Amino acid sequence: MRLTESRISHLSHRLRAALRDGGLAEFPDDAAAHREAKAVLASYARAEEEVDAFARDRISRLSRRVPEGGREWDILYRKYFEEEMARRRL
């Protein structure tokens, strides 16, 4: 799922509120904390999109055709996606 700017902003607000309300963090500069949280979330979303493209490309380059939406495709996608996320340490 592609995250829009408004979704990232919403998640940033929710994340900071949860951390603050749980007593896990204090934010002396709320605006700076908001910008930093948005940057981290956006970076992670970009990395996930890159890994998604990687997994799809890897499946498409197999010697046999594996139709998307099938069980085999789902298993291969999950395997390649998780391997690449682990390789990137995400």
C-alpha positions in Angstrom: 0.0 0.0 0.0 1.4 3.3 -1.0 1.4 5.9 1.8 0.3 9.4 0.9 1.7 12.5 2.5 -1.5 12.9 4.6 -1.4 9.3 5.8 2.2 9.7 6.8 1.3 12.9 8.7 -1.6 11.1 10.4 0.7 8.2 11.4 3.2 10.7 12.7 0.6 12.3 14.9 -0.7 8.9 16.2 2.9 7.6 16.9 3.9 10.7 18.8 0.6 10.7 20.8 1.1 7.0 21.7 4.7 7.6 22.8 3.7 10.6 24.8 0.6 9.1 26.4 2.4 5.9 27.3 5.1 7.9 29.1 7.8 6.6 26.7 8.9 9.9 25.3 8.7 13.7 25.7 8.9 16.1 22.8 10.2 19.5 23.8 9.9 20.7 20.1 6.7 19.1 18.8 7.1 20.5 15.3 10.6 19.1 15.0 9.5 15.7 16.4 6.6 15.7 13.8 9.0 16.4 10.9 11.5 13.7 12.1 8.7 11.1 12.5 7.4 11.9 9.0 10.8 11.6 7.5 11.4 8.2 9.1 8.0 6.9 8.1 8.4 8.2 4.5 11.9 6.6 4.3 10.5 3.3 5.5 7.6 3.5 3.0 10.0 4.2 0.1 12.2 1.2 1.2 9.1 -1.1 1.3 8.1 0.0 -2.2 11.6 -0.7 -3.5 11.5 -4.2 -1.9 8.1 -4.8 -3.3 9.4 -4.0 -6.8 12.4 -6.2 -6.2 10.3 -9.2 -5.2 7.9 -8.8 -8.2 10.8 -8.4 -10.6 12.5 -11.5 -9.2 9.3 -13.6 -9.7 8.9 -12.3 -13.2 12.4 -13.4 -14.1 11.8 -17.0 -13.2 12.2 -19.5 -16.0 8.6 -20.6 -15.6 5.6 -18.3 -15.6 4.0 -18.0 -12.1 0.7 -16.2 -12.3 0.1 -13.4 -9.8 -2.5 -14.1 -7.2 -1.8 -17.8 -7.1 -0.6 -19.7 -4.0 2.9 -20.2 -5.5 3.2 -16.5 -6.4 2.2 -15.5 -2.9 4.7 -17.9 -1.3 7.5 -16.7 -3.6 6.6 -13.0 -3.1 6.6 -13.4 0.7 9.9 -15.3 0.6 11.7 -12.8 -1.6 10.2 -9.8 0.2 11.2 -11.0 3.6 14.7 -12.0 2.5 15.3 -8.5 1.0 13.9 -6.7 4.0 16.2 -8.8 6.3 19.1 -8.1 4.0 18.4 -4.4 4.3 17.9 -4.8 8.0 14.4 -3.3 7.9 
